[in-house]
């Protein structure tokens, strides 16, 4: 993939979560692990909210361009979508190791299963399809974690 200019390089770094997308095995899961560390270290709801919103906005901004440069539909090196979905999983969830572990595996499972409407959104062109299905999985995982909090 030839990067054309500084802007494309910056987009590329964001899309790959600063190179995590080059992880040889399961790059999407590796992107999620980075989000788990953010959840672990950022204990402020406001700070975590800002990071999540900015990440989602950046994911939509860069994904289409990097897909275009790579020539691949939903290029596996683009992991900012997984990163954003995993952050969304933990949004306003009280910190605990239990939720950290459950949230990680729950999001990964829901992301792979592509539960409706994620299965349809995934087919959309560009950033809508790349990022949209991960956000749906993140919302579902967040709701399930909230229900676990209520019922446990």
VEXDO-766794 format. One record per residue (C-alpha): x, y, z. Coordinates in steps of 0.02 Angstrom, whole numbers, padded with zeros to 5 digits, always signed. Example, Ala and Ser with C-alpha at 12.3 -4.5 7.8 and 13.67 -1.06 7.14 Angstrom:
BEGIN
+00615-00225+00390
+00684-00053+00357
This chain:
BEGIN
+00000+00000+00000
+00073+00167-00050
+00035+00311+00067
+00017+00469-00030
+00043+00607+00097
+00062+00651+00281
-00126+00654+00305
-00141+00475+00240
+00000+00420+00356
-00090+00495+00505
-00251+00410+00450
-00157+00247+00435
-00085+00261+00610
-00257+00296+00681
-00341+00156+00582
-00213+00028+00639
-00215+00097+00818
-00032+00146+00798
+00022-00017+00718
-00080-00141+00821
-00170-00188+00660
-00010-00271+00601
-00021-00402+00739
-00002-00566+00642
-00136-00662+00737
-00307-00589+00774
-00271-00404+00747
-00451-00357+00792
-00432-00440+00961
-00266-00352+00985
-00355-00186+00955
-00482-00236+01086
-00344-00274+01212
-00283-00094+01191
-00460-00035+01232
-00461-00148+01386
-00304-00060+01446
-00389+00108+01421
-00537+00046+01525
-00414-00015+01658
-00315+00146+01670
-00446+00282+01637
-00560+00276+01787
-00647+00441+01751
-00818+00421+01667
-00797+00591+01584
-00622+00550+01521
-00675+00380+01458
-00828+00456+01373
-00719+00584+01283
-00596+00450+01226
-00740+00342+01163
-00827+00482+01067
-00664+00544+00989
-00616+00366+00941
-00785+00334+00858
-00773+00498+00761
-00594+00458+00706
-00644+00280+00657
-00777+00348+00539
-00657+00481+00475
-00511+00366+00430
-00585+00195+00388
-00649+00232+00213
-00486+00313+00159
-00378+00170+00224
-00493+00043+00143
-00473+00138-00020
-00283+00144-00004
-00270-00041+00041
-00387-00096-00098
-00468-00220+00023
-00648-00221+00084
-00642-00204+00274
-00452-00223+00277
-00399-00327+00428
-00264-00200+00472
-00402-00075+00513
-00432-00109+00697
-00493+00061+00755
-00670-00006+00728
-00640-00150+00849
-00554-00030+00969
-00704+00089+00964
-00831-00051+00986
-00735-00119+01135
-00730+00054+01214
-00917+00069+01189
-00939-00096+01280
-00864-00019+01438
-00945+00153+01426
-01015+00200+01598
-00987+00023+01663
-00913+00027+01839
-00735-00035+01842
-00706-00214+01897
-00597-00358+01839
-00755-00460+01816
-00828-00335+01692
-00658-00312+01608
-00646-00498+01568
-00830-00527+01529
-00841-00367+01425
-00691-00415+01319
-00755-00589+01276
-00935-00532+01259
-00889-00398+01133
-00777-00515+01033
-00915-00646+01027
-01049-00522+00974
-00932-00445+00846
-00902-00615+00767
-01085-00668+00773
-01144-00508+00686
-01313-00505+00775
-01447-00407+00682
-01433-00267+00627
-01242-00284+00627
-01254-00417+00491
-01340-00291+00377
-01237-00140+00426
-01076-00235+00390
-01125-00238+00206
-01135-00048+00193
-00993+00030+00093
-00846+00116+00174
-00838+00175+00353
-01023+00142+00385
-00996-00043+00358
-00823-00053+00434
-00866+00037+00596
-01055+00016+00609
-01060-00171+00645
-00930-00152+00784
-01030-00012+00864
-01186-00121+00864
-01086-00261+00949
-01021-00135+01076
-01196-00071+01114
-01262-00248+01136
-01115-00295+01249
-01141-00137+01352
-01326-00175+01375
-01287-00354+01428
-01158-00291+01555
-01287-00167+01623
-01413-00307+01643
-01281-00410+01733
-01253-00265+01853
-01440-00251+01887
-01472-00437+01912
-01316-00484+02010
